[in-house]
């Protein structure tokens, strides 16, 4: 189904990654394939160290990514804002 419908998160092909920050917080990224995209490519290995701005995969022909953050995170984007991977600051963790 099209990636812009809510059910796509549960029904379409997806790849989920859990990242643990230095302070112990977790961020969950879910790549969700859409109607045209047939393939999700993840380049991460379990236990791999990553840093801000690193690419962790690609969804062929677009689609969407769901990001799950804990409640103490300060969101820095606006509803409906277009974000650019590796450039847009999405949120700020409290220290």
PyMOL Python script that loads the backbone (N, CA, C, O; Angstrom):
from pymol import cmd

cmd.read_pdbstr("""\
ATOM      1  N   UNK A   1       0.839  -1.186   0.000  1.00  0.00           N
ATOM      2  CA  UNK A   1       0.000   0.000   0.000  1.00  0.00           C
ATOM      3  C   UNK A   1       0.881   1.245   0.000  1.00  0.00           C
ATOM      4  O   UNK A   1       2.083   1.159   0.250  1.00  0.00           O
ATOM      5  N   UNK A   2       0.301   2.363  -0.271  1.00  0.00           N
ATOM      6  CA  UNK A   2       1.033   3.616  -0.311  1.00  0.00           C
ATOM      7  C   UNK A   2       1.627   3.908   1.063  1.00  0.00           C
ATOM      8  O   UNK A   2       0.986   3.652   2.083  1.00  0.00           O
ATOM      9  N   UNK A   3       2.841   4.439   1.098  1.00  0.00           N
ATOM     10  CA  UNK A   3       3.539   4.690   2.362  1.00  0.00           C
ATOM     11  C   UNK A   3       2.897   5.802   3.184  1.00  0.00           C
ATOM     12  O   UNK A   3       3.178   5.921   4.377  1.00  0.00           O
ATOM     13  N   UNK A   4       2.042   6.618   2.573  1.00  0.00           N
ATOM     14  CA  UNK A   4       1.463   7.736   3.318  1.00  0.00           C
ATOM     15  C   UNK A   4       0.219   7.363   4.123  1.00  0.00           C
ATOM     16  O   UNK A   4      -0.367   8.232   4.770  1.00  0.00           O
ATOM     17  N   UNK A   5      -0.195   6.115   4.103  1.00  0.00           N
ATOM     18  CA  UNK A   5      -1.320   5.696   4.940  1.00  0.00           C
ATOM     19  C   UNK A   5      -0.791   5.044   6.219  1.00  0.00           C
ATOM     20  O   UNK A   5       0.257   4.398   6.203  1.00  0.00           O
ATOM     21  N   UNK A   6      -1.510   5.212   7.315  1.00  0.00           N
ATOM     22  CA  UNK A   6      -1.057   4.717   8.616  1.00  0.00           C
ATOM     23  C   UNK A   6      -0.774   3.214   8.621  1.00  0.00           C
ATOM     24  O   UNK A   6       0.187   2.773   9.252  1.00  0.00           O
ATOM     25  N   UNK A   7      -1.584   2.435   7.937  1.00  0.00           N
ATOM     26  CA  UNK A   7      -1.440   0.985   7.943  1.00  0.00           C
ATOM     27  C   UNK A   7      -0.133   0.513   7.304  1.00  0.00           C
ATOM     28  O   UNK A   7       0.290  -0.620   7.536  1.00  0.00           O
ATOM     29  N   UNK A   8       0.501   1.353   6.515  1.00  0.00           N
ATOM     30  CA  UNK A   8       1.745   0.964   5.837  1.00  0.00           C
ATOM     31  C   UNK A   8       2.833   0.604   6.842  1.00  0.00           C
ATOM     32  O   UNK A   8       3.661  -0.263   6.565  1.00  0.00           O
ATOM     33  N   UNK A   9       2.846   1.257   8.004  1.00  0.00           N
ATOM     34  CA  UNK A   9       3.866   0.970   9.011  1.00  0.00           C
ATOM     35  C   UNK A   9       3.816  -0.476   9.489  1.00  0.00           C
ATOM     36  O   UNK A   9       4.844  -1.043   9.859  1.00  0.00           O
ATOM     37  N   UNK A  10       2.637  -1.071   9.484  1.00  0.00           N
ATOM     38  CA  UNK A  10       2.488  -2.446   9.955  1.00  0.00           C
ATOM     39  C   UNK A  10       2.423  -3.460   8.818  1.00  0.00           C
ATOM     40  O   UNK A  10       2.805  -4.615   9.003  1.00  0.00           O
ATOM     41  N   UNK A  11       1.946  -3.046   7.646  1.00  0.00           N
ATOM     42  CA  UNK A  11       1.677  -3.994   6.565  1.00  0.00           C
ATOM     43  C   UNK A  11       2.790  -4.082   5.516  1.00  0.00           C
ATOM     44  O   UNK A  11       3.035  -5.160   4.973  1.00  0.00           O
ATOM     45  N   UNK A  12       3.457  -2.981   5.227  1.00  0.00           N
ATOM     46  CA  UNK A  12       4.451  -2.973   4.147  1.00  0.00           C
ATOM     47  C   UNK A  12       5.789  -3.525   4.630  1.00  0.00           C
ATOM     48  O   UNK A  12       6.028  -3.663   5.830  1.00  0.00           O
ATOM     49  N   UNK A  13       6.653  -3.837   3.665  1.00  0.00           N
ATOM     50  CA  UNK A  13       8.013  -4.237   4.005  1.00  0.00           C
ATOM     51  C   UNK A  13       8.647  -3.110   4.798  1.00  0.00           C
ATOM     52  O   UNK A  13       8.473  -1.937   4.469  1.00  0.00           O
ATOM     53  N   UNK A  14       9.386  -3.466   5.847  1.00  0.00           N
ATOM     54  CA  UNK A  14      10.014  -2.443   6.674  1.00  0.00           C
ATOM     55  C   UNK A  14      11.285  -2.992   7.305  1.00  0.00           C
ATOM     56  O   UNK A  14      11.487  -4.202   7.407  1.00  0.00           O
ATOM     57  N   UNK A  15      12.121  -2.074   7.718  1.00  0.00           N
ATOM     58  CA  UNK A  15      13.372  -2.400   8.394  1.00  0.00           C
ATOM     59  C   UNK A  15      13.479  -1.477   9.600  1.00  0.00           C
ATOM     60  O   UNK A  15      13.410  -0.256   9.455  1.00  0.00           O
ATOM     61  N   UNK A  16      13.646  -2.046  10.779  1.00  0.00           N
ATOM     62  CA  UNK A  16      13.738  -1.236  11.990  1.00  0.00           C
ATOM     63  C   UNK A  16      15.142  -1.314  12.579  1.00  0.00           C
ATOM     64  O   UNK A  16      15.769  -2.373  12.590  1.00  0.00           O
ATOM     65  N   UNK A  17      15.623  -0.168  13.069  1.00  0.00           N
ATOM     66  CA  UNK A  17      16.948  -0.065  13.675  1.00  0.00           C
ATOM     67  C   UNK A  17      16.797   0.643  15.012  1.00  0.00           C
ATOM     68  O   UNK A  17      16.131   1.674  15.103  1.00  0.00           O
ATOM     69  N   UNK A  18      17.413   0.092  16.047  1.00  0.00           N
ATOM     70  CA  UNK A  18      17.439   0.741  17.356  1.00  0.00           C
ATOM     71  C   UNK A  18      18.849   1.247  17.597  1.00  0.00           C
ATOM     72  O   UNK A  18      19.818   0.491  17.521  1.00  0.00           O
ATOM     73  N   UNK A  19      18.951   2.547  17.893  1.00  0.00           N
ATOM     74  CA  UNK A  19      20.242   3.165  18.172  1.00  0.00           C
ATOM     75  C   UNK A  19      20.237   3.602  19.627  1.00  0.00           C
ATOM     76  O   UNK A  19      19.299   4.256  20.082  1.00  0.00           O
ATOM     77  N   UNK A  20      21.284   3.239  20.353  1.00  0.00           N
ATOM     78  CA  UNK A  20      21.414   3.671  21.740  1.00  0.00           C
ATOM     79  C   UNK A  20      22.466   4.777  21.800  1.00  0.00           C
ATOM     80  O   UNK A  20      23.589   4.606  21.326  1.00  0.00           O
ATOM     81  N   UNK A  21      22.084   5.920  22.393  1.00  0.00           N
ATOM     82  CA  UNK A  21      22.988   7.058  22.488  1.00  0.00           C
ATOM     83  C   UNK A  21      23.974   6.853  23.635  1.00  0.00           C
ATOM     84  O   UNK A  21      23.832   5.929  24.436  1.00  0.00           O
ATOM     85  N   UNK A  22      24.968   7.724  23.699  1.00  0.00           N
ATOM     86  CA  UNK A  22      25.969   7.633  24.765  1.00  0.00           C
ATOM     87  C   UNK A  22      25.347   7.766  26.156  1.00  0.00           C
ATOM     88  O   UNK A  22      25.852   7.191  27.121  1.00  0.00           O
ATOM     89  N   UNK A  23      24.244   8.529  26.259  1.00  0.00           N
ATOM     90  CA  UNK A  23      23.603   8.697  27.566  1.00  0.00           C
ATOM     91  C   UNK A  23      22.552   7.620  27.850  1.00  0.00           C
ATOM     92  O   UNK A  23      21.846   7.703  28.854  1.00  0.00           O
ATOM     93  N   UNK A  24      22.439   6.619  26.986  1.00  0.00           N
ATOM     94  CA  UNK A  24      21.546   5.493  27.222  1.00  0.00           C
ATOM     95  C   UNK A  24      20.164   5.625  26.612  1.00  0.00           C
ATOM     96  O   UNK A  24      19.377   4.682  26.686  1.00  0.00           O
ATOM     97  N   UNK A  25      19.839   6.764  26.011  1.00  0.00           N
ATOM     98  CA  UNK A  25      18.534   6.924  25.349  1.00  0.00           C
ATOM     99  C   UNK A  25      18.505   6.085  24.074  1.00  0.00           C
ATOM    100  O   UNK A  25      19.543   5.794  23.479  1.00  0.00           O
ATOM    101  N   UNK A  26      17.304   5.705  23.670  1.00  0.00           N
ATOM    102  CA  UNK A  26      17.156   4.938  22.436  1.00  0.00           C
ATOM    103  C   UNK A  26      16.359   5.721  21.404  1.00  0.00           C
ATOM    104  O   UNK A  26      15.410   6.429  21.741  1.00  0.00           O
ATOM    105  N   UNK A  27      16.751   5.586  20.153  1.00  0.00           N
ATOM    106  CA  UNK A  27      16.033   6.139  19.017  1.00  0.00           C
ATOM    107  C   UNK A  27      15.740   4.966  18.086  1.00  0.00           C
ATOM    108  O   UNK A  27      16.625   4.165  17.783  1.00  0.00           O
ATOM    109  N   UNK A  28      14.499   4.873  17.639  1.00  0.00           N
ATOM    110  CA  UNK A  28      14.122   3.791  16.735  1.00  0.00           C
ATOM    111  C   UNK A  28      13.792   4.388  15.373  1.00  0.00           C
ATOM    112  O   UNK A  28      12.978   5.306  15.268  1.00  0.00           O
ATOM    113  N   UNK A  29      14.432   3.858  14.325  1.00  0.00           N
ATOM    114  CA  UNK A  29      14.202   4.271  12.948  1.00  0.00           C
ATOM    115  C   UNK A  29      13.558   3.104  12.214  1.00  0.00           C
ATOM    116  O   UNK A  29      14.078   1.989  12.254  1.00  0.00           O
ATOM    117  N   UNK A  30      12.445   3.340  11.553  1.00  0.00           N
ATOM    118  CA  UNK A  30      11.796   2.299  10.741  1.00  0.00           C
ATOM    119  C   UNK A  30      11.679   2.801   9.309  1.00  0.00           C
ATOM    120  O   UNK A  30      10.993   3.787   9.037  1.00  0.00           O
ATOM    121  N   UNK A  31      12.351   2.119   8.406  1.00  0.00           N
ATOM    122  CA  UNK A  31      12.207   2.423   6.985  1.00  0.00           C
ATOM    123  C   UNK A  31      10.987   1.657   6.500  1.00  0.00           C
ATOM    124  O   UNK A  31      10.887   0.448   6.709  1.00  0.00           O
ATOM    125  N   UNK A  32      10.058   2.353   5.855  1.00  0.00           N
ATOM    126  CA  UNK A  32       8.816   1.731   5.389  1.00  0.00           C
ATOM    127  C   UNK A  32       8.733   1.873   3.876  1.00  0.00           C
ATOM    128  O   UNK A  32       8.707   2.984   3.347  1.00  0.00           O
ATOM    129  N   UNK A  33       8.691   0.740   3.187  1.00  0.00           N
ATOM    130  CA  UNK A  33       8.584   0.752   1.730  1.00  0.00           C
ATOM    131  C   UNK A  33       7.173   1.136   1.317  1.00  0.00           C
ATOM    132  O   UNK A  33       6.208   0.812   2.009  1.00  0.00           O
ATOM    133  N   UNK A  34       7.055   1.819   0.199  1.00  0.00           N
ATOM    134  CA  UNK A  34       5.753   2.240  -0.310  1.00  0.00           C
ATOM    135  C   UNK A  34       5.255   1.347  -1.419  1.00  0.00           C
ATOM    136  O   UNK A  34       5.707   0.213  -1.576  1.00  0.00           O
ATOM    137  N   UNK A  35       4.335   1.861  -2.172  1.00  0.00           N
ATOM    138  CA  UNK A  35       3.671   1.109  -3.228  1.00  0.00           C
ATOM    139  C   UNK A  35       4.638   0.707  -4.339  1.00  0.00           C
ATOM    140  O   UNK A  35       4.569  -0.414  -4.844  1.00  0.00           O
ATOM    141  N   UNK A  36       5.532   1.605  -4.722  1.00  0.00           N
ATOM    142  CA  UNK A  36       6.459   1.336  -5.820  1.00  0.00           C
ATOM    143  C   UNK A  36       7.746   0.685  -5.312  1.00  0.00           C
ATOM    144  O   UNK A  36       8.293  -0.212  -5.952  1.00  0.00           O
ATOM    145  N   UNK A  37       8.222   1.149  -4.155  1.00  0.00           N
ATOM    146  CA  UNK A  37       9.488   0.623  -3.621  1.00  0.00           C
ATOM    147  C   UNK A  37       9.333  -0.856  -3.309  1.00  0.00           C
ATOM    148  O   UNK A  37       8.362  -1.267  -2.673  1.00  0.00           O
ATOM    149  N   UNK A  38      10.265  -1.631  -3.746  1.00  0.00           N
ATOM    150  CA  UNK A  38      10.200  -3.071  -3.519  1.00  0.00           C
ATOM    151  C   UNK A  38      11.376  -3.569  -2.678  1.00  0.00           C
ATOM    152  O   UNK A  38      11.452  -4.749  -2.335  1.00  0.00           O
ATOM    153  N   UNK A  39      12.281  -2.662  -2.356  1.00  0.00           N
ATOM    154  CA  UNK A  39      13.494  -3.131  -1.705  1.00  0.00           C
ATOM    155  C   UNK A  39      14.031  -2.099  -0.730  1.00  0.00           C
ATOM    156  O   UNK A  39      14.183  -0.926  -1.074  1.00  0.00           O
ATOM    157  N   UNK A  40      14.315  -2.539   0.481  1.00  0.00           N
ATOM    158  CA  UNK A  40      14.968  -1.712   1.487  1.00  0.00           C
ATOM    159  C   UNK A  40      16.373  -2.267   1.663  1.00  0.00           C
ATOM    160  O   UNK A  40      16.554  -3.473   1.828  1.00  0.00           O
ATOM    161  N   UNK A  41      17.362  -1.389   1.629  1.00  0.00           N
ATOM    162  CA  UNK A  41      18.747  -1.807   1.802  1.00  0.00           C
ATOM    163  C   UNK A  41      19.264  -1.200   3.105  1.00  0.00           C
ATOM    164  O   UNK A  41      19.270   0.021   3.261  1.00  0.00           O
ATOM    165  N   UNK A  42      19.696  -2.042   4.033  1.00  0.00           N
ATOM    166  CA  UNK A  42      20.286  -1.567   5.285  1.00  0.00           C
ATOM    167  C   UNK A  42      21.756  -1.940   5.299  1.00  0.00           C
ATOM    168  O   UNK A  42      22.124  -3.078   5.006  1.00  0.00           O
ATOM    169  N   UNK A  43      22.586  -0.976   5.639  1.00  0.00           N
ATOM    170  CA  UNK A  43      24.027  -1.202   5.633  1.00  0.00           C
ATOM    171  C   UNK A  43      24.586  -1.405   7.035  1.00  0.00           C
ATOM    172  O   UNK A  43      25.798  -1.549   7.195  1.00  0.00           O
ATOM    173  N   UNK A  44      23.730  -1.419   8.054  1.00  0.00           N
ATOM    174  CA  UNK A  44      24.185  -1.548   9.433  1.00  0.00           C
ATOM    175  C   UNK A  44      24.345  -3.006   9.844  1.00  0.00           C
ATOM    176  O   UNK A  44      23.624  -3.890   9.381  1.00  0.00           O
ATOM    177  N   UNK A  45      25.311  -3.226  10.727  1.00  0.00           N
ATOM    178  CA  UNK A  45      25.519  -4.536  11.341  1.00  0.00           C
ATOM    179  C   UNK A  45      25.260  -4.398  12.834  1.00  0.00           C
ATOM    180  O   UNK A  45      25.495  -3.333  13.405  1.00  0.00           O
ATOM    181  N   UNK A  46      24.783  -5.450  13.468  1.00  0.00           N
ATOM    182  CA  UNK A  46      24.506  -5.417  14.901  1.00  0.00           C
ATOM    183  C   UNK A  46      25.775  -5.032  15.667  1.00  0.00           C
ATOM    184  O   UNK A  46      26.849  -5.586  15.430  1.00  0.00           O
ATOM    185  N   UNK A  47      25.633  -4.074  16.588  1.00  0.00           N
ATOM    186  CA  UNK A  47      26.753  -3.617  17.402  1.00  0.00           C
ATOM    187  C   UNK A  47      27.616  -2.551  16.742  1.00  0.00           C
ATOM    188  O   UNK A  47      28.555  -2.051  17.361  1.00  0.00           O
ATOM    189  N   UNK A  48      27.314  -2.197  15.502  1.00  0.00           N
ATOM    190  CA  UNK A  48      28.105  -1.207  14.778  1.00  0.00           C
ATOM    191  C   UNK A  48      27.961   0.167  15.431  1.00  0.00           C
ATOM    192  O   UNK A  48      26.862   0.551  15.831  1.00  0.00           O
ATOM    193  N   UNK A  49      29.048   0.897  15.540  1.00  0.00           N
ATOM    194  CA  UNK A  49      29.005   2.256  16.072  1.00  0.00           C
ATOM    195  C   UNK A  49      28.673   3.220  14.942  1.00  0.00           C
ATOM    196  O   UNK A  49      29.253   3.141  13.859  1.00  0.00           O
ATOM    197  N   UNK A  50      27.738   4.128  15.197  1.00  0.00           N
ATOM    198  CA  UNK A  50      27.347   5.128  14.200  1.00  0.00           C
ATOM    199  C   UNK A  50      27.420   6.506  14.834  1.00  0.00           C
ATOM    200  O   UNK A  50      27.408   6.643  16.058  1.00  0.00           O
ATOM    201  N   UNK A  51      27.497   7.531  13.981  1.00  0.00           N
ATOM    202  CA  UNK A  51      27.505   8.905  14.477  1.00  0.00           C
ATOM    203  C   UNK A  51      26.461   9.710  13.719  1.00  0.00           C
ATOM    204  O   UNK A  51      25.951   9.275  12.686  1.00  0.00           O
ATOM    205  N   UNK A  52      26.149  10.893  14.246  1.00  0.00           N
ATOM    206  CA  UNK A  52      25.143  11.739  13.600  1.00  0.00           C
ATOM    207  C   UNK A  52      25.493  11.969  12.141  1.00  0.00           C
ATOM    208  O   UNK A  52      26.648  12.224  11.797  1.00  0.00           O
ATOM    209  N   UNK A  53      24.489  11.878  11.294  1.00  0.00           N
ATOM    210  CA  UNK A  53      24.673  12.135   9.872  1.00  0.00           C
ATOM    211  C   UNK A  53      25.064  10.919   9.062  1.00  0.00           C
ATOM    212  O   UNK A  53      25.056  10.974   7.832  1.00  0.00           O
ATOM    213  N   UNK A  54      25.412   9.805   9.727  1.00  0.00           N
ATOM    214  CA  UNK A  54      25.763   8.593   8.982  1.00  0.00           C
ATOM    215  C   UNK A  54      24.550   8.057   8.236  1.00  0.00           C
ATOM    216  O   UNK A  54      23.426   8.115   8.735  1.00  0.00           O
ATOM    217  N   UNK A  55      24.783   7.543   7.050  1.00  0.00           N
ATOM    218  CA  UNK A  55      23.722   6.860   6.314  1.00  0.00           C
ATOM    219  C   UNK A  55      23.627   5.448   6.846  1.00  0.00           C
ATOM    220  O   UNK A  55      24.640   4.795   7.093  1.00  0.00           O
ATOM    221  N   UNK A  56      22.403   4.982   7.021  1.00  0.00           N
ATOM    222  CA  UNK A  56      22.258   3.616   7.509  1.00  0.00           C
ATOM    223  C   UNK A  56      21.519   2.729   6.533  1.00  0.00           C
ATOM    224  O   UNK A  56      21.355   1.536   6.789  1.00  0.00           O
ATOM    225  N   UNK A  57      21.071   3.280   5.428  1.00  0.00           N
ATOM    226  CA  UNK A  57      20.398   2.472   4.426  1.00  0.00           C
ATOM    227  C   UNK A  57      19.634   3.345   3.453  1.00  0.00           C
ATOM    228  O   UNK A  57      19.668   4.573   3.522  1.00  0.00           O
ATOM    229  N   UNK A  58      18.949   2.681   2.553  1.00  0.00           N
ATOM    230  CA  UNK A  58      18.182   3.391   1.531  1.00  0.00           C
ATOM    231  C   UNK A  58      16.954   2.563   1.175  1.00  0.00           C
ATOM    232  O   UNK A  58      16.981   1.333   1.206  1.00  0.00           O
ATOM    233  N   UNK A  59      15.889   3.257   0.841  1.00  0.00           N
ATOM    234  CA  UNK A  59      14.701   2.589   0.320  1.00  0.00           C
ATOM    235  C   UNK A  59      14.655   2.923  -1.166  1.00  0.00           C
ATOM    236  O   UNK A  59      14.591   4.093  -1.542  1.00  0.00           O
ATOM    237  N   UNK A  60      14.687   1.923  -1.986  1.00  0.00           N
ATOM    238  CA  UNK A  60      14.651   2.149  -3.427  1.00  0.00           C
ATOM    239  C   UNK A  60      13.337   2.839  -3.800  1.00  0.00           C
ATOM    240  O   UNK A  60      12.273   2.426  -3.339  1.00  0.00           O
ATOM    241  N   UNK A  61      13.399   3.869  -4.617  1.00  0.00           N
ATOM    242  CA  UNK A  61      12.245   4.623  -5.105  1.00  0.00           C
ATOM    243  C   UNK A  61      11.494   5.370  -4.004  1.00  0.00           C
ATOM    244  O   UNK A  61      10.285   5.572  -4.114  1.00  0.00           O
ATOM    245  N   UNK A  62      12.183   5.777  -2.959  1.00  0.00           N
ATOM    246  CA  UNK A  62      11.550   6.617  -1.938  1.00  0.00           C
ATOM    247  C   UNK A  62      10.772   5.847  -0.904  1.00  0.00           C
ATOM    248  O   UNK A  62      11.144   4.724  -0.562  1.00  0.00           O
ATOM    249  N   UNK A  63       9.720   6.409  -0.405  1.00  0.00           N
ATOM    250  CA  UNK A  63       8.825   5.890   0.619  1.00  0.00           C
ATOM    251  C   UNK A  63       8.932   6.736   1.875  1.00  0.00           C
ATOM    252  O   UNK A  63       8.861   7.961   1.780  1.00  0.00           O
ATOM    253  N   UNK A  64       9.101   6.131   3.064  1.00  0.00           N
ATOM    254  CA  UNK A  64       9.128   6.966   4.261  1.00  0.00           C
ATOM    255  C   UNK A  64       9.936   6.315   5.365  1.00  0.00           C
ATOM    256  O   UNK A  64      10.256   5.127   5.311  1.00  0.00           O
ATOM    257  N   UNK A  65      10.256   7.113   6.362  1.00  0.00           N
ATOM    258  CA  UNK A  65      10.931   6.617   7.564  1.00  0.00           C
ATOM    259  C   UNK A  65      10.165   7.119   8.777  1.00  0.00           C
ATOM    260  O   UNK A  65       9.864   8.309   8.875  1.00  0.00           O
ATOM    261  N   UNK A  66       9.849   6.219   9.700  1.00  0.00           N
ATOM    262  CA  UNK A  66       9.229   6.582  10.967  1.00  0.00           C
ATOM    263  C   UNK A  66      10.340   6.661  12.006  1.00  0.00           C
ATOM    264  O   UNK A  66      11.221   5.802  12.040  1.00  0.00           O
ATOM    265  N   UNK A  67      10.305   7.682  12.849  1.00  0.00           N
ATOM    266  CA  UNK A  67      11.311   7.856  13.889  1.00  0.00           C
ATOM    267  C   UNK A  67      10.596   7.934  15.227  1.00  0.00           C
ATOM    268  O   UNK A  67       9.682   8.739  15.407  1.00  0.00           O
ATOM    269  N   UNK A  68      11.017   7.097  16.162  1.00  0.00           N
ATOM    270  CA  UNK A  68      10.412   7.062  17.491  1.00  0.00           C
ATOM    271  C   UNK A  68      11.426   7.567  18.504  1.00  0.00           C
ATOM    272  O   UNK A  68      12.531   7.037  18.614  1.00  0.00           O
ATOM    273  N   UNK A  69      11.031   8.607  19.249  1.00  0.00           N
ATOM    274  CA  UNK A  69      11.909   9.240  20.232  1.00  0.00           C
ATOM    275  C   UNK A  69      11.269   9.183  21.606  1.00  0.00           C
ATOM    276  O   UNK A  69      10.046   9.100  21.717  1.00  0.00           O
ATOM    277  N   UNK A  70      12.081   9.226  22.657  1.00  0.00           N
ATOM    278  CA  UNK A  70      11.541   9.232  24.015  1.00  0.00           C
ATOM    279  C   UNK A  70      10.943  10.603  24.337  1.00  0.00           C
ATOM    280  O   UNK A  70      11.214  11.583  23.644  1.00  0.00           O
ATOM    281  N   UNK A  71      10.141  10.661  25.375  1.00  0.00           N
ATOM    282  CA  UNK A  71       9.409  11.880  25.714  1.00  0.00           C
ATOM    283  C   UNK A  71      10.301  13.050  26.121  1.00  0.00           C
ATOM    284  O   UNK A  71       9.907  14.203  25.947  1.00  0.00           O
ATOM    285  N   UNK A  72      11.479  12.786  26.652  1.00  0.00           N
ATOM    286  CA  UNK A  72      12.339  13.880  27.103  1.00  0.00           C
ATOM    287  C   UNK A  72      13.082  14.595  25.967  1.00  0.00           C
ATOM    288  O   UNK A  72      13.804  15.563  26.207  1.00  0.00           O
ATOM    289  N   UNK A  73      12.906  14.124  24.754  1.00  0.00           N
ATOM    290  CA  UNK A  73      13.559  14.719  23.593  1.00  0.00           C
ATOM    291  C   UNK A  73      12.784  15.957  23.140  1.00  0.00           C
ATOM    292  O   UNK A  73      11.554  15.940  23.079  1.00  0.00           O
ATOM    293  N   UNK A  74      13.509  17.022  22.825  1.00  0.00           N
ATOM    294  CA  UNK A  74      12.888  18.262  22.333  1.00  0.00           C
ATOM    295  C   UNK A  74      12.833  18.221  20.808  1.00  0.00           C
ATOM    296  O   UNK A  74      13.871  18.210  20.148  1.00  0.00           O
ATOM    297  N   UNK A  75      11.626  18.197  20.251  1.00  0.00           N
ATOM    298  CA  UNK A  75      11.439  18.148  18.799  1.00  0.00           C
ATOM    299  C   UNK A  75      11.760  19.520  18.210  1.00  0.00           C
ATOM    300  O   UNK A  75      11.293  20.541  18.715  1.00  0.00           O
ATOM    301  N   UNK A  76      12.561  19.544  17.139  1.00  0.00           N
ATOM    302  CA  UNK A  76      12.997  20.792  16.514  1.00  0.00           C
ATOM    303  C   UNK A  76      12.376  21.028  15.144  1.00  0.00           C
ATOM    304  O   UNK A  76      12.684  22.027  14.493  1.00  0.00           O
ATOM    305  N   UNK A  77      11.510  20.128  14.695  1.00  0.00           N
ATOM    306  CA  UNK A  77      10.877  20.282  13.384  1.00  0.00           C
ATOM    307  C   UNK A  77       9.404  20.623  13.551  1.00  0.00           C
ATOM    308  O   UNK A  77       8.857  20.542  14.651  1.00  0.00           O
ATOM    309  N   UNK A  78       8.779  20.999  12.463  1.00  0.00           N
ATOM    310  CA  UNK A  78       7.360  21.348  12.460  1.00  0.00           C
ATOM    311  C   UNK A  78       6.559  20.273  11.741  1.00  0.00           C
ATOM    312  O   UNK A  78       7.085  19.584  10.866  1.00  0.00           O
ATOM    313  N   UNK A  79       5.301  20.128  12.102  1.00  0.00           N
ATOM    314  CA  UNK A  79       4.423  19.178  11.413  1.00  0.00           C
ATOM    315  C   UNK A  79       4.353  19.562   9.936  1.00  0.00           C
ATOM    316  O   UNK A  79       4.094  20.717   9.597  1.00  0.00           O
ATOM    317  N   UNK A  80       4.584  18.589   9.070  1.00  0.00           N
ATOM    318  CA  UNK A  80       4.529  18.831   7.630  1.00  0.00           C
ATOM    319  C   UNK A  80       5.819  19.346   7.024  1.00  0.00           C
ATOM    320  O   UNK A  80       5.901  19.516   5.808  1.00  0.00           O
ATOM    321  N   UNK A  81       6.822  19.596   7.840  1.00  0.00           N
ATOM    322  CA  UNK A  81       8.096  20.113   7.333  1.00  0.00           C
ATOM    323  C   UNK A  81       8.813  19.045   6.516  1.00  0.00           C
ATOM    324  O   UNK A  81       8.834  17.877   6.904  1.00  0.00           O
ATOM    325  N   UNK A  82       9.397  19.435   5.395  1.00  0.00           N
ATOM    326  CA  UNK A  82      10.213  18.531   4.608  1.00  0.00           C
ATOM    327  C   UNK A  82      11.601  18.481   5.231  1.00  0.00           C
ATOM    328  O   UNK A  82      12.205  19.518   5.505  1.00  0.00           O
ATOM    329  N   UNK A  83      12.099  17.273   5.451  1.00  0.00           N
ATOM    330  CA  UNK A  83      13.412  17.108   6.060  1.00  0.00           C
ATOM    331  C   UNK A  83      14.367  16.481   5.049  1.00  0.00           C
ATOM    332  O   UNK A  83      13.953  15.738   4.159  1.00  0.00           O
ATOM    333  N   UNK A  84      15.636  16.791   5.201  1.00  0.00           N
ATOM    334  CA  UNK A  84      16.668  16.257   4.322  1.00  0.00           C
ATOM    335  C   UNK A  84      17.595  15.404   5.171  1.00  0.00           C
ATOM    336  O   UNK A  84      18.179  15.881   6.144  1.00  0.00           O
ATOM    337  N   UNK A  85      17.727  14.127   4.793  1.00  0.00           N
ATOM    338  CA  UNK A  85      18.557  13.189   5.547  1.00  0.00           C
ATOM    339  C   UNK A  85      19.983  13.682   5.690  1.00  0.00           C
ATOM    340  O   UNK A  85      20.607  14.100   4.715  1.00  0.00           O
ATOM    341  N   UNK A  86      20.496  13.631   6.912  1.00  0.00           N
ATOM    342  CA  UNK A  86      21.865  14.051   7.181  1.00  0.00           C
ATOM    343  C   UNK A  86      22.042  15.547   7.298  1.00  0.00           C
ATOM    344  O   UNK A  86      23.148  16.011   7.577  1.00  0.00           O
ATOM    345  N   UNK A  87      20.966  16.332   7.091  1.00  0.00           N
ATOM    346  CA  UNK A  87      21.072  17.790   7.159  1.00  0.00           C
ATOM    347  C   UNK A  87      20.104  18.411   8.170  1.00  0.00           C
ATOM    348  O   UNK A  87      20.492  19.284   8.946  1.00  0.00           O
ATOM    349  N   UNK A  88      18.853  17.964   8.163  1.00  0.00           N
ATOM    350  CA  UNK A  88      17.837  18.564   9.024  1.00  0.00           C
ATOM    351  C   UNK A  88      18.003  18.081  10.466  1.00  0.00           C
ATOM    352  O   UNK A  88      18.104  16.879  10.715  1.00  0.00           O
ATOM    353  N   UNK A  89      18.032  19.012  11.405  1.00  0.00           N
ATOM    354  CA  UNK A  89      18.060  18.660  12.825  1.00  0.00           C
ATOM    355  C   UNK A  89      16.626  18.363  13.235  1.00  0.00           C
ATOM    356  O   UNK A  89      15.765  19.242  13.191  1.00  0.00           O
ATOM    357  N   UNK A  90      16.377  17.131  13.631  1.00  0.00           N
ATOM    358  CA  UNK A  90      15.027  16.672  13.949  1.00  0.00           C
ATOM    359  C   UNK A  90      14.692  16.923  15.414  1.00  0.00           C
ATOM    360  O   UNK A  90      13.585  17.355  15.733  1.00  0.00           O
ATOM    361  N   UNK A  91      15.643  16.655  16.305  1.00  0.00           N
ATOM    362  CA  UNK A  91      15.373  16.760  17.742  1.00  0.00           C
ATOM    363  C   UNK A  91      16.666  17.008  18.498  1.00  0.00           C
ATOM    364  O   UNK A  91      17.768  16.832  17.977  1.00  0.00           O
ATOM    365  N   UNK A  92      16.490  17.423  19.750  1.00  0.00           N
ATOM    366  CA  UNK A  92      17.630  17.669  20.626  1.00  0.00           C
ATOM    367  C   UNK A  92      17.434  16.879  21.920  1.00  0.00           C
ATOM    368  O   UNK A  92      16.388  16.966  22.564  1.00  0.00           O
ATOM    369  N   UNK A  93      18.449  16.114  22.283  1.00  0.00           N
ATOM    370  CA  UNK A  93      18.403  15.367  23.536  1.00  0.00           C
ATOM    371  C   UNK A  93      18.811  16.285  24.671  1.00  0.00           C
ATOM    372  O   UNK A  93      19.740  17.080  24.529  1.00  0.00           O
ATOM    373  N   UNK A  94      18.119  16.178  25.800  1.00  0.00           N
ATOM    374  CA  UNK A  94      18.544  16.956  26.968  1.00  0.00           C
ATOM    375  C   UNK A  94      19.821  16.340  27.508  1.00  0.00           C
ATOM    376  O   UNK A  94      20.031  15.132  27.393  1.00  0.00           O
ATOM    377  N   UNK A  95      20.669  17.162  28.094  1.00  0.00           N
ATOM    378  CA  UNK A  95      21.975  16.670  28.528  1.00  0.00           C
ATOM    379  C   UNK A  95      21.960  15.955  29.844  1.00  0.00           C
ATOM    380  O   UNK A  95      23.004  15.498  30.310  1.00  0.00           O
TER     381      UNK A  95
END
""", "prot")
cmd.dss("prot")
cmd.show_as("cartoon", "prot")
cmd.util.cbc("prot")
cmd.orient("prot")
